[in-house]
Amino acid sequence: KDFSGKVVLITGSNSGLGAEIARLFAYLGAQVVITGRDVNRVNIVAQEVYKLSPKGLKPLQVVADVTKSDDLKRLVNESIAAFKKIDILVNNSGGNVFHTIKDKDFMQTFDFIIQLNLRALVEMTHLTVPYLEKTKGVIINISGIGALSPHTRMLGYSASRVAVDMTTKILALELGASGIRVNGINVGVCETPAVDGTKDNMDPNRLRAEVSAKTPLGRMGVPIDVAKSVVFLASSDAEFITGANLLLDGGYHYNFEGNYFEKIFK
């Protein structure tokens, strides 16, 4: 794949999946926008991306919080000021805080997850569509297997991911006539810093072992799995694909138990 001349904006690209997506696009010749809340991580990933770029293209660095409207507007404005266009938007930012309906702070947690996983994605899309129309661009929404079946402790997360998947389909209908393709990826459990950095009292090594054992392909996902899928959906090889949600989990979803997280907590 050759993405020379393409501008790719990836939210949440200062770590994990987003950083790997940015690295691969840079390696394939694209000009990328690195963004996230952590200025140090943004700088580190930007340096990695610069070194991978065949033409030594310098990425744009924007420190931004996707849950804040002013930050999203600034992110888009700075991207356009720097590169004059956007060809590919990857809505990657997202996350989860394990919770139950009985938690005293449930609504606060629920609202935060919806804001992060759904509203930010919709607002980012709203802000970039005028530019994507000009380039006949591509939108790729990173979702999760939480959208596919009910899981305890994941009400906010699963609800947001279901909504993201339907958003992908509706946007494909609305934007197809403008030449914009919109697809999503339902990512399974993936090896990212979040696995080790969990704040939810889970044993990360137990999680790795049990997920690998339940995955027909015998391992957890890794960020490059996701990056390759994003690149495929953004490429001309997928020019007749829109409104699709690609399941990317090594088959793990088919062995997942709805009460699994009750068991994995210490």
Secondary structure, DSSP 4 states (H G I P E B T S, - for coil): ---TT-EEEETTTTSHHHHHHHHHHHHTT-EEEEEES-HHHHHHHHHHHHHH-TT-PPPEEEE--TTSHHHHHHHHHHHHHHHS--SEEEE---------TT-TTHHHHHHHHHIIIIIHHHHHHHHHHHHHHHHT-EEEEEEEGGGTS--TT-HHHHHHHHHHHHHHHHHHHHHGGGT-EEEEEEE-SB-SHHHHT-SSSB-HHHHHHHHHHH-TTSS-B-HHHHHHHHHHHHSGGGTT--S-EEEESTTGGGG--TTHHHHHB-
